[in-house]
Each structure stands twice: as C-alpha cells, then as structure tokens.
C-alpha cells in the first residue's frame, strides 16, 4: 500500500493496488462494515490531525482502473465513513465510562477526605502537641487529599485526549471520500 498526501491542505490521498488493502483481511463482516487496516487508519488519522479543524476533510483513494466497477469501489466511501463513525461511538462510550468511574472515585475520595479530616481533628483534639500527634494529624490530611488524586486526574486531564480523538473520528466520519482510478501498469 502506497500512501501520499495531495497538495491541498484538506485532502488525504492514498494509493493502493487493490481496495481490499485498506481493510482488515480477517474481518468476516460484509465489506461496508469491515474494519480499516491498522496502518491505513493510522495514516488517515495522522494526516487528519494536521488538517485545519474548520475545514472539511477529503479522503482520496487511488486504485487500479480494473477495480472501478467492483462492489468494493462502489461501497468504499460508505465503508470508510461507517468505520470512523463506529470508532467515534466507541470513544464516546469510553468517555462516558471514564466519567462514570470518575464520579465513583470522587464519591469515595470525598468520603475518605471527610473521615480523614474527622480523624485529624480527633488527633488534634487530644491537645498533645507532640511530634507524633502532629505527624498523625498531617498523615490523615495527606491521605484524605491523596484519595482524591485519581478523580481529579480524570476530571482535569484524562478525558481531553479521548474527546479530541472522538471529535477527529467524527470529522472523519463526515469526510468526502473520493475513489479515483489509475491505469494498471
């Protein structure tokens, strides 16, 4: 499979010897529902990341003239758009699951924080200003905040890359896919 990019900034060009090269060969699904080959997906996604976000994406697939009448050539655009739509839906499910885990972790973290504040207050309430009691009090406070590390990480940082990839796949699912033939040689 040969892959190249056209001179226009919003087009991704691929050249294949047969259309089937673009799709996973072991996938038993009908052609329109097949998964893209890993290398083809990485190539398309890699170039799509570089394209301006406000411009529509065009994917141009060049293949031999002998395949122009094939069912694969006729279903190519729909197959590529379906694949990226399916991937975007999967990433949305991943994001929903991550937020669900984050909410649970936040509930646990806040509960632990409340208990740790109470225990720290209790440790301070003995009015023993020894280094050991101060260390116990501080340890409870640190434990309480550390228990909230993961939910904060989820809600502040972890979801961004998933959302960006989902949005890119959504853009790719709306891409204009052009099939162009070249003379076999």
Buried (B, 14 or more C-beta within 10 A) or exposed (E): EEBEBEEEEBBBBBBBEEBBBBBBEEEEEEBBBBBBBEEBBEBBBEBBEEBEEEEEBBBBBBBBEEBEEBEBBBBBBEBBBBBBBBBBBEBBEBBEEBBEBBEEBBEBBBEBBEBBEEBBEEBBEEEEEEEEBEEBBEBBBEBBEEBBEBBBEBBEEBBEEBBEBBEBBBBBBEBEBBBEBEEEE
